[in-house]
């Protein structure tokens, strides 16, 4: 029996869906629990390991060569917040509680790059997000 797996959605803060431009991140998100909505920031590193806005822009505007660019310049997702887990809305919970849920998610799923937990303990919500 096959279990239903909803699609992974990568959405910008303006509402544009960009999962087709980040196939590496979309594939990695398939390992996350269903019903999860994360808030954070997409990042792409240059060959020296530094954040590169130019590389991010190249990835964000890629269409036909998205897979080749993903291999050349992998995306990372810096997670700030968890907005939903298991289909349950968490946005009305205090940020400290959402942070606990997020830290537990990282610990239980043993998440590693392309997922990075933002070290901030302040509410930074407002960027793009990943919904699984």
C-alpha positions as CSV (number, residue, x, y, z in Angstrom):
1,X,0.0,0.0,0.0
2,X,1.3,3.4,-0.9
3,X,0.8,6.3,1.5
4,X,-0.2,9.7,0.1
5,X,2.7,12.2,0.1
6,X,1.5,15.8,-0.5
7,X,3.7,17.9,-2.8
8,X,6.5,20.0,-1.4
9,X,5.9,23.7,-1.9
10,X,8.6,26.4,-1.7
11,X,7.0,29.8,-1.5
12,X,8.5,33.3,-1.5
13,X,7.2,35.9,0.9
14,X,5.3,37.4,-2.1
15,X,3.6,34.1,-2.6
16,X,5.4,32.8,-5.7
17,X,6.0,29.1,-5.9
18,X,9.6,28.3,-6.7
19,X,10.1,24.6,-6.1
20,X,10.8,24.0,-9.8
21,X,13.9,26.3,-9.4
22,X,15.2,24.5,-6.3
23,X,14.9,20.8,-7.1
24,X,17.7,19.9,-4.6
25,X,15.8,21.6,-1.7
26,X,12.5,20.1,-2.8
27,X,14.0,16.6,-2.9
28,X,15.5,17.1,0.6
29,X,12.2,18.3,1.9
30,X,10.6,15.0,1.1
31,X,12.4,13.6,4.1
32,X,10.6,16.0,6.4
33,X,7.4,15.1,8.3
34,X,4.1,15.7,6.4
35,X,2.0,18.7,7.5
36,X,5.1,20.8,8.3
37,X,5.4,24.5,7.3
38,X,8.7,26.2,8.0
39,X,9.6,29.8,7.7
40,X,13.1,30.8,6.8
41,X,15.5,32.1,4.1
42,X,16.8,30.4,1.0
43,X,20.6,30.8,0.7
44,X,23.2,29.7,-1.9
45,X,26.9,29.7,-1.1
46,X,29.7,30.6,-3.4
47,X,32.6,28.1,-4.0
48,X,34.3,29.7,-1.0
49,X,31.4,28.9,1.3
50,X,30.2,32.5,1.6
51,X,26.6,33.5,1.1
52,X,26.1,34.7,-2.4
53,X,23.1,36.8,-3.5
54,X,24.3,36.6,-7.1
55,X,24.2,32.8,-7.0
56,X,20.8,32.9,-5.2
57,X,19.4,35.2,-8.0
58,X,20.8,32.8,-10.7
59,X,19.1,29.9,-9.0
60,X,15.8,31.8,-8.5
61,X,15.6,32.8,-12.1
62,X,16.6,29.4,-13.6
63,X,14.1,27.4,-15.4
64,X,15.5,25.0,-18.0
65,X,18.8,24.5,-16.3
66,X,17.6,24.3,-12.6
67,X,19.0,20.8,-12.1
68,X,22.5,21.7,-13.5
69,X,22.6,24.9,-11.3
70,X,21.5,22.8,-8.3
71,X,24.5,20.5,-8.7
72,X,26.8,23.5,-9.2
73,X,25.4,25.7,-6.5
74,X,23.3,23.8,-3.9
75,X,20.6,25.6,-2.0
76,X,20.4,25.8,1.8
77,X,17.4,26.7,3.9
78,X,18.0,28.7,7.1
79,X,15.0,27.9,9.3
80,X,13.7,30.6,11.5
81,X,10.3,29.3,12.7
82,X,7.8,26.5,12.5
83,X,4.4,27.7,11.5
84,X,2.6,24.3,11.3
85,X,3.5,20.8,12.4
86,X,1.4,17.7,11.7
87,X,-1.2,19.9,10.1
88,X,-1.6,21.8,13.4
89,X,-1.3,25.6,13.2
90,X,1.3,27.0,15.6
91,X,1.3,30.7,14.6
92,X,-0.7,31.7,17.6
93,X,1.7,29.9,20.0
94,X,4.3,32.1,21.7
95,X,7.6,32.2,19.8
96,X,9.4,30.4,22.6
97,X,7.0,27.4,22.3
98,X,7.4,27.4,18.5
99,X,11.2,27.5,19.0
100,X,11.0,24.4,21.3
101,X,9.0,22.6,18.6
102,X,11.5,23.6,15.9
103,X,14.5,22.5,18.0
104,X,12.8,19.2,18.8
105,X,12.2,18.7,15.1
106,X,15.9,19.3,14.3
107,X,16.9,16.8,17.0
108,X,14.4,14.1,16.2
109,X,14.9,14.2,12.4
110,X,18.6,14.7,12.7
111,X,18.4,17.5,10.1
112,X,21.6,18.6,8.5
113,X,22.3,20.7,5.4
114,X,20.6,21.8,3.4
115,X,18.6,22.6,6.6
116,X,20.2,25.0,9.0
117,X,18.5,26.1,12.2
118,X,18.9,29.9,12.7
119,X,20.6,30.6,16.0
120,X,18.4,33.6,16.7
121,X,15.9,33.3,19.6
122,X,13.9,36.3,18.4
123,X,10.8,36.1,16.2
124,X,12.0,36.6,12.6
125,X,8.9,35.5,10.8
126,X,8.1,37.1,7.5
127,X,10.4,35.5,4.9
128,X,9.7,32.7,2.4
129,X,8.8,29.2,3.5
130,X,8.7,25.5,2.9
131,X,5.5,23.5,3.2
132,X,5.6,19.7,3.2
